[in-house]
Amino acid sequence: GQSLEQPSEVTAVEGAIVQINCTYQTSGFYGLSWYQQHDGGAPTFLSYNGLDGLEETGRFSSFLSRSDSYGYLLLQELQMKDSASYFCAVSLNGAGNNRKLIWGLGTSLAVNP
Amino acid sequence: NAGVTQTPKFQVLKTGQSMTLQCAQDMNHNSMYWYRQDPGMGLRLIYYSASEGTTDKGEVPNGYNVSRLNKREFSLRLESAAPSQTSVYFCAGTVGVGPDEQFFGPGTRLTVL
């Protein structure tokens, strides 16, 4: 089967740095994505790693190690508005070029003053 | 551009009733997806369509049918609603062949009594 594991909750203070880890056991791995979802809202795309290494987008960075089946999302200079759920999702090869995402259960991040 | 739109936003059904959830996009997405999200859970793929005229089952297709009417529209039908189908339903699309950067609609909150 396919499985992704990430912590259920993380708490941090404004201005701090937080790392959300994701480990996966899947077949046909293609890449790892991260999404943010605020309460009552829809998921929004944050980043994608197809190759090993670090991808940086502003205050957010994402890392992938394919050999370790592991990735993380790093959030720097935390702001109150970063309080949300963060999901890792693995792209799996489907039939032909049909790829689909398998999602983790999400990490609820609470940023406190 | 409206992006990805979903109708209705809220719906209450009685067990056994049928309904169709509508999704439309004006972002030229090739691939479109239907997910359900239950409280405290990640997203689970119901069906997806890699291109106009094609559909494939995801993780939880039982009790649902889909139709990719044209490139813009991808509908989800519940033929005989059950309380277990109470959930938030999200439609998403992506431009490329891959699924990684998905753009989501605002969701439909469905309650089946």
Contacts between the chains, C-beta under 8 A, distances in Angstrom:
chain1	res1	chain2	res2	distance
A	4	B	42	7.9
A	30	B	98	7.1
A	31	B	98	7.6
A	31	B	100	5.8
A	33	B	100	5.0
A	33	B	101	7.4
A	35	B	102	8.0
A	41	B	106	7.8
A	42	B	90	6.0
A	42	B	104	3.9
A	42	B	105	6.5
A	42	B	106	5.6
A	42	B	107	5.6
A	43	B	43	7.0
A	43	B	90	7.3
A	43	B	92	7.9
A	43	B	102	7.6
A	43	B	104	5.3
A	44	B	104	7.2
A	45	B	100	7.9
A	45	B	101	4.8
A	45	B	102	6.3
A	45	B	103	7.4
A	48	B	100	4.7
A	48	B	101	6.4
A	50	B	100	7.9
A	87	B	42	5.8
A	87	B	43	7.3
A	89	B	42	8.0
A	89	B	43	7.9
A	91	B	98	6.3
A	91	B	99	5.8
A	91	B	100	5.5
A	94	B	50	7.6
A	94	B	56	6.9
A	95	B	56	6.9
A	96	B	50	7.5
A	97	B	50	6.9
A	97	B	97	4.7
A	97	B	98	7.9
A	98	B	31	7.9
A	98	B	48	7.4
A	98	B	50	4.3
A	98	B	56	6.1
A	99	B	97	7.3
A	99	B	98	5.0
A	99	B	99	4.9
A	99	B	100	7.9
A	100	B	33	7.4
A	100	B	45	5.8
A	100	B	48	5.8
A	100	B	58	6.5
A	100	B	99	5.4
A	101	B	33	7.9
A	101	B	43	7.8
A	101	B	45	7.0
A	101	B	99	5.0
A	101	B	100	7.4
A	101	B	102	7.1
A	102	B	45	7.7
A	102	B	59	7.7
A	103	B	42	3.7
A	103	B	43	4.6
A	103	B	44	7.3
A	104	B	42	5.5
A	105	B	40	7.4
A	105	B	41	6.0
A	105	B	42	4.7
A	106	B	40	7.9
A	106	B	41	7.6
A	106	B	42	5.5
